[in-house]
Amino acid sequence: MREGFDVGFEMSGAPTALPSMVDTMNHGGRIAMLGLPSGPIAVDWGKVVTHMLTVKGIYGREMFETWQTMSAMLQTSAVLRDRIAAVVTARFPAREWEAAFAAAASADGGKVVIDWTEI
């Protein structure tokens, strides 16, 4: 990859996600923190400062703005949609919620989706 990213959405809360994202951002990039980490995360704050990165926690009404931004980004490229879709590693109908929670708790995959249209 020649260039980094201008915008990053950290949604997992995984301890390695934010440091990895900081390493791949363009100068002046913006990071939205959506995932809730289970513990402290070590970040190279020198890189955040020297690369002029903005790291912002998202909550409340601003969360909807980031969803709209991401939706607009996904509509621009089939390649981007395919790559983002690869993050979802399991889908369960709502009636199998216990299996879905078990899959998420195992931390063996990416995102687990519960489909509420299949109750």
MIDOSE-1310 file (N, C-alpha, C; in nm, 2 decimals, decimal comma, always signed):
residues 119
mreg	+0,08/-0,12/+0,00/+0,00/+0,00/+0,00/+0,09/+0,12/+0,00; +0,07/+0,21/-0,10/+0,15/+0,33/-0,11/+0,11/+0,44/-0,01; -0,02/+0,45/+0,00/-0,08/+0,56/+0,09/-0,15/+0,49/+0,21; -0,17/+0,57/+0,31/-0,25/+0,53/+0,42/-0,40/+0,57/+0,40
fdvg	-0,47/+0,57/+0,51/-0,61/+0,60/+0,51/-0,63/+0,74/+0,56; -0,73/+0,81/+0,51/-0,77/+0,94/+0,56/-0,87/+0,93/+0,68; -0,95/+0,82/+0,68/-1,05/+0,80/+0,78/-1,05/+0,66/+0,83; -1,05/+0,63/+0,96/-1,06/+0,50/+1,01/-1,17/+0,49/+1,11
fems	-1,24/+0,37/+1,11/-1,34/+0,34/+1,21/-1,30/+0,22/+1,29; -1,26/+0,24/+1,42/-1,22/+0,12/+1,50/-1,35/+0,08/+1,57; -1,40/-0,04/+1,54/-1,52/-0,09/+1,59/-1,51/-0,22/+1,67; -1,39/-0,27/+1,68/-1,38/-0,40/+1,75/-1,35/-0,39/+1,90
gapt	-1,27/-0,29/+1,94/-1,23/-0,28/+2,07/-1,11/-0,37/+2,10; -1,06/-0,44/+2,00/-0,94/-0,53/+2,01/-0,82/-0,45/+2,05; -0,73/-0,49/+2,14/-0,62/-0,41/+2,18/-0,52/-0,38/+2,07; -0,51/-0,46/+1,97/-0,42/-0,44/+1,86/-0,47/-0,35/+1,75
alps	-0,60/-0,33/+1,75/-0,67/-0,26/+1,64/-0,63/-0,11/+1,63; -0,63/-0,03/+1,73/-0,60/+0,11/+1,73/-0,45/+0,13/+1,70; -0,36/+0,06/+1,76/-0,22/+0,08/+1,72/-0,19/+0,05/+1,58; -0,25/-0,05/+1,53/-0,24/-0,09/+1,38/-0,30/+0,02/+1,30
mvdt	-0,41/+0,07/+1,33/-0,47/+0,18/+1,26/-0,39/+0,31/+1,25; -0,33/+0,34/+1,37/-0,25/+0,46/+1,38/-0,13/+0,44/+1,28; -0,07/+0,32/+1,27/+0,04/+0,30/+1,18/+0,00/+0,31/+1,03; -0,12/+0,30/+1,00/-0,16/+0,30/+0,86/-0,24/+0,42/+0,81
mnhg	-0,24/+0,53/+0,90/-0,32/+0,65/+0,86/-0,23/+0,75/+0,79; -0,29/+0,83/+0,70/-0,22/+0,94/+0,63/-0,21/+1,05/+0,74; -0,11/+1,14/+0,71/-0,10/+1,26/+0,79/-0,23/+1,34/+0,79; -0,27/+1,38/+0,90/-0,40/+1,45/+0,91/-0,52/+1,37/+0,91
gria	-0,50/+1,23/+0,92/-0,62/+1,14/+0,92/-0,70/+1,15/+1,05; -0,82/+1,10/+1,04/-0,92/+1,10/+1,15/-0,96/+0,96/+1,18; -0,96/+0,93/+1,31/-1,00/+0,80/+1,36/-1,12/+0,81/+1,45; -1,23/+0,74/+1,42/-1,35/+0,73/+1,51/-1,34/+0,61/+1,59
mlgl	-1,35/+0,62/+1,72/-1,34/+0,50/+1,81/-1,49/+0,47/+1,84; -1,53/+0,35/+1,79/-1,66/+0,30/+1,82/-1,66/+0,17/+1,90; -1,55/+0,09/+1,90/-1,55/-0,03/+1,98/-1,51/+0,00/+2,12; -1,56/-0,08/+2,21/-1,53/-0,06/+2,35/-1,42/-0,16/+2,40
psgp	-1,30/-0,11/+2,43/-1,19/-0,20/+2,47/-1,22/-0,26/+2,60; -1,17/-0,38/+2,62/-1,19/-0,45/+2,75/-1,08/-0,41/+2,85; -0,98/-0,34/+2,80/-0,87/-0,30/+2,89/-0,79/-0,19/+2,82; -0,68/-0,15/+2,89/-0,59/-0,04/+2,83/-0,53/-0,08/+2,69
iavd	-0,51/+0,02/+2,61/-0,45/+0,00/+2,48/-0,33/+0,09/+2,47; -0,22/+0,03/+2,43/-0,09/+0,10/+2,41/-0,09/+0,17/+2,28; -0,08/+0,30/+2,27/-0,08/+0,38/+2,15/+0,05/+0,46/+2,14; +0,11/+0,47/+2,02/+0,22/+0,55/+2,00/+0,18/+0,69/+1,98
wgkv	+0,16/+0,77/+2,09/+0,11/+0,90/+2,09/+0,20/+1,00/+2,02; +0,33/+0,96/+2,01/+0,42/+1,04/+1,93/+0,38/+1,04/+1,78; +0,34/+0,93/+1,73/+0,30/+0,92/+1,59/+0,16/+0,99/+1,58; +0,08/+0,98/+1,67/-0,05/+1,06/+1,67/-0,02/+1,21/+1,65
vthm	+0,07/+1,25/+1,73/+0,10/+1,40/+1,73/+0,17/+1,44/+1,60; +0,28/+1,37/+1,57/+0,36/+1,41/+1,45/+0,29/+1,38/+1,32; +0,19/+1,29/+1,32/+0,11/+1,27/+1,19/-0,02/+1,35/+1,20; -0,04/+1,43/+1,30/-0,15/+1,52/+1,31/-0,28/+1,45/+1,30
ltvk	-0,29/+1,33/+1,37/-0,41/+1,25/+1,37/-0,51/+1,30/+1,47; -0,64/+1,28/+1,44/-0,75/+1,31/+1,53/-0,81/+1,18/+1,57; -0,82/+1,16/+1,70/-0,88/+1,04/+1,75/-1,00/+1,09/+1,83; -1,12/+1,04/+1,79/-1,24/+1,09/+1,86/-1,33/+0,97/+1,90
giyg	-1,37/+0,98/+2,03/-1,47/+0,88/+2,07/-1,61/+0,92/+2,02; -1,69/+0,83/+1,98/-1,82/+0,86/+1,92/-1,92/+0,80/+2,01; -2,03/+0,88/+2,03/-2,14/+0,84/+2,11/-2,26/+0,92/+2,07; -2,38/+0,88/+2,12/-2,50/+0,95/+2,10/-2,53/+0,98/+1,95
remf	-2,57/+1,11/+1,93/-2,62/+1,15/+1,79/-2,50/+1,14/+1,69; -2,38/+1,17/+1,73/-2,27/+1,17/+1,64/-2,25/+1,03/+1,58; -2,29/+0,92/+1,65/-2,27/+0,79/+1,60/-2,35/+0,77/+1,47; -2,47/+0,83/+1,46/-2,55/+0,82/+1,34/-2,49/+0,89/+1,23
etwq	-2,42/+1,00/+1,25/-2,35/+1,07/+1,14/-2,24/+0,98/+1,09; -2,16/+0,91/+1,17/-2,06/+0,82/+1,12/-2,12/+0,70/+1,05; -2,24/+0,65/+1,09/-2,30/+0,54/+1,01/-2,34/+0,59/+0,87; -2,39/+0,72/+0,86/-2,43/+0,77/+0,73/-2,30/+0,79/+0,65
tmsa	-2,19/+0,83/+0,71/-2,07/+0,85/+0,63/-2,02/+0,72/+0,58; -2,02/+0,61/+0,66/-1,98/+0,48/+0,62/-2,07/+0,43/+0,51; -2,20/+0,45/+0,53/-2,29/+0,40/+0,43/-2,26/+0,47/+0,29; -2,24/+0,59/+0,29/-2,20/+0,67/+0,17/-2,07/+0,61/+0,11
mlqt	-1,97/+0,58/+0,19/-1,85/+0,53/+0,14/-1,87/+0,39/+0,08; -1,95/+0,31/+0,14/-1,97/+0,17/+0,09/-2,05/+0,18/-0,04; -2,13/+0,28/-0,06/-2,21/+0,29/-0,19/-2,12/+0,33/-0,31; -2,00/+0,37/-0,28/-1,91/+0,42/-0,39/-1,83/+0,31/-0,46
savl	-1,82/+0,19/-0,40/-1,73/+0,09/-0,45/-1,77/-0,05/-0,42; -1,78/-0,13/-0,52/-1,81/-0,27/-0,49/-1,69/-0,34/-0,42; -1,57/-0,30/-0,46/-1,45/-0,36/-0,40/-1,45/-0,33/-0,25; -1,48/-0,21/-0,22/-1,48/-0,17/-0,08/-1,59/-0,25/+0,00
rdri	-1,71/-0,26/-0,06/-1,82/-0,34/+0,00/-1,77/-0,48/+0,03; -1,71/-0,54/-0,07/-1,66/-0,68/-0,06/-1,56/-0,70/+0,05; -1,47/-0,60/+0,06/-1,36/-0,61/+0,16/-1,42/-0,59/+0,30; -1,51/-0,50/+0,32/-1,58/-0,48/+0,45/-1,66/-0,60/+0,48
aavv	-1,73/-0,65/+0,38/-1,82/-0,77/+0,41/-1,74/-0,89/+0,46; -1,61/-0,90/+0,42/-1,53/-1,01/+0,47/-1,51/-1,00/+0,62; -1,53/-0,89/+0,69/-1,52/-0,88/+0,83/-1,62/-0,96/+0,90; -1,74/-0,98/+0,84/-1,85/-1,06/+0,90/-1,82/-1,20/+0,87
tarf	-1,79/-1,28/+0,98/-1,75/-1,42/+0,97/-1,86/-1,51/+1,01; -1,97/-1,46/+1,07/-2,08/-1,55/+1,10/-2,21/-1,47/+1,11; -2,32/-1,54/+1,06/-2,45/-1,49/+1,06/-2,54/-1,59/+1,13; -2,63/-1,54/+1,21/-2,73/-1,63/+1,28/-2,87/-1,56/+1,28
pare	-2,97/-1,65/+1,26/-3,10/-1,59/+1,28/-3,12/-1,56/+1,43; -3,21/-1,46/+1,46/-3,23/-1,42/+1,59/-3,26/-1,53/+1,69; -3,34/-1,63/+1,64/-3,38/-1,74/+1,73/-3,25/-1,82/+1,78; -3,14/-1,81/+1,71/-3,02/-1,88/+1,75/-2,92/-1,78/+1,82
weaa	-2,98/-1,69/+1,90/-2,90/-1,59/+1,97/-2,79/-1,64/+2,06; -2,82/-1,75/+2,12/-2,72/-1,81/+2,22/-2,60/-1,86/+2,14; -2,62/-1,92/+2,02/-2,50/-1,96/+1,94/-2,43/-1,84/+1,89; -2,50/-1,74/+1,86/-2,44/-1,61/+1,81/-2,35/-1,55/+1,92
faaa	-2,40/-1,54/+2,04/-2,32/-1,49/+2,15/-2,20/-1,58/+2,18; -2,22/-1,71/+2,17/-2,11/-1,80/+2,19/-2,00/-1,78/+2,08; -2,04/-1,76/+1,96/-1,94/-1,74/+1,85/-1,87/-1,61/+1,87; -1,94/-1,50/+1,91/-1,87/-1,37/+1,94/-1,78/-1,39/+2,06
asad	-1,82/-1,46/+2,16/-1,74/-1,47/+2,28/-1,61/-1,55/+2,26; -1,62/-1,64/+2,16/-1,50/-1,73/+2,13/-1,39/-1,65/+2,07; -1,42/-1,53/+2,01/-1,31/-1,44/+1,95/-1,23/-1,52/+1,84; -1,29/-1,62/+1,78/-1,23/-1,69/+1,67/-1,25/-1,62/+1,54
ggkv	-1,34/-1,53/+1,52/-1,37/-1,47/+1,39/-1,37/-1,32/+1,40; -1,44/-1,26/+1,30/-1,46/-1,12/+1,30/-1,60/-1,08/+1,36; -1,68/-1,01/+1,29/-1,81/-0,97/+1,34/-1,91/-1,08/+1,33; -1,99/-1,09/+1,43/-2,11/-1,18/+1,43/-2,23/-1,10/+1,41
vidw	-2,32/-1,14/+1,31/-2,44/-1,07/+1,28/-2,56/-1,15/+1,32; -2,65/-1,09/+1,40/-2,78/-1,15/+1,43/-2,88/-1,09/+1,34; -2,94/-1,18/+1,26/-3,04/-1,14/+1,16/-3,18/-1,14/+1,23; -3,24/-1,02/+1,25/-3,37/-1,01/+1,32/-3,48/-1,03/+1,22
tei	-3,46/-1,04/+1,09/-3,57/-1,07/+1,00/-3,60/-1,22/+1,00; -3,51/-1,30/+1,07/-3,54/-1,45/+1,08/-3,55/-1,48/+1,23; -3,67/-1,45/+1,28/-3,69/-1,47/+1,43/-3,75/-1,61/+1,44
